[in-house]
Amino acid sequence: MVDTKPAKSLRSVVIASSQNESRDMKVNRKAGKDSGWDQLHCEIEGDTAVVSFGDVRSPHETDAGEIADKLEQLVKRHAIKTLVFDLENVAMLPSDVFGLLILYRNRGYDVAIRRPSREVTDVLAVTKIDSIIRVER
């Protein structure tokens, strides 16, 4: 039997870059150090976006508003229904990013956290975020 379904399309997009975004550069200078958010990457397959934070291990400061703006553009442009945040290289997230995860979940998106570090997993458990957002290990 021949499968007549069209092949799934996988797209990869850089949706924010602190090296190119003047607002992010101002945050970096104000903090006196690199914020660590070199690039926010996204792979899209169907109505699912997998967001990752490049090689960031432990960001010092973020601009959640800028990230939220970029994600909002992404979900509207590509009709995204599921947001998966891949935290493979991230040791810790600032609270404003956890707030973004909850915001998207409350807006009706299916939100998941993939491959969190032990430290992030501990925060998810203590704050009980893991009871409302799916965690994929």
NORURJO-V614145 format. One record per backbone hydrogen bond with DSSP energy under -1.0 kcal/mol. NH is the residue of the N-H (numbers start at 1). CO is the residue of the C=O. If there is no record, write none. Layout:
[[NH/CO] [NH/CO]]
//
This chain:
[[11/44] [13/42] [15/40] [16/40] [18/38] [20/17] [21/17] [25/21] [26/22] [27/23] [28/24] [29/25] [30/26] [31/27] [33/28] [38/36] [40/16] [41/52] [42/13] [43/50] [44/11] [45/48] [48/45] [49/82] [50/43] [51/84] [52/41] [56/53] [60/35] [67/63] [68/64] [69/65] [70/66] [71/67] [72/68] [73/69] [74/70] [75/71] [76/72] [77/73] [78/74] [80/75] [81/47] [82/47] [83/110] [84/49] [85/112] [86/51] [87/114] [90/87] [91/57] [97/94] [98/94] [99/95] [100/96] [101/97] [102/98] [103/99] [104/100] [105/101] [106/102] [107/103] [108/105] [109/104] [110/81] [112/83] [113/134] [114/85] [115/136] [121/117] [122/118] [123/119] [124/120] [125/121] [126/122] [127/123] [130/124] [131/128] [132/129] [133/129] [134/111] [136/113]]
//
